Amino acid sequence: MNLMLWKPLEGNAERRMELPLIMLLSDPEMESSILISSDEGATYQKYRLTFYIQSLLFHPKQEDWVLAYSLDQKLYSSMDFGRRWQLMHERITPNRFYWSVAGLDKEADLVHMEVRTADG
């Protein structure tokens, strides 16, 4: 089963005229990859992953920023809608990570996370 995520475009009128991006996640039993379309699904570009995604969290303001929580409890970030990923940290507690909070945090790319120590 594939999961499709649609990203609405925000911003000025010129930006809204562009087609929205679509992200498909491949079936993890077959392979680990993301398919991205910028033409409403007419064509897709495949990006292979070195990890298996359990959940995704999109930034509330920066439309291309995504966090991915992997099956092996690692947190990855992408600043280009999933085309490239960077490992942020290991041993992340499930569902205990989130983007910066507007009005509280000064940096938009700040990520809050709960990390378990090696001894538990």
Secondary structure, 3 states (H helix, E strand, C coil): CCEEEEECCCCCHHHHCCCCEEEEECCCCCCCEEEEECCCCCCCEEEECCCCEEEEEECCCCCCCEEEEECCCCEEEECCCCCCCEEEECCEEEEEEEECCCCCCCCCCCEEEEECCCCC
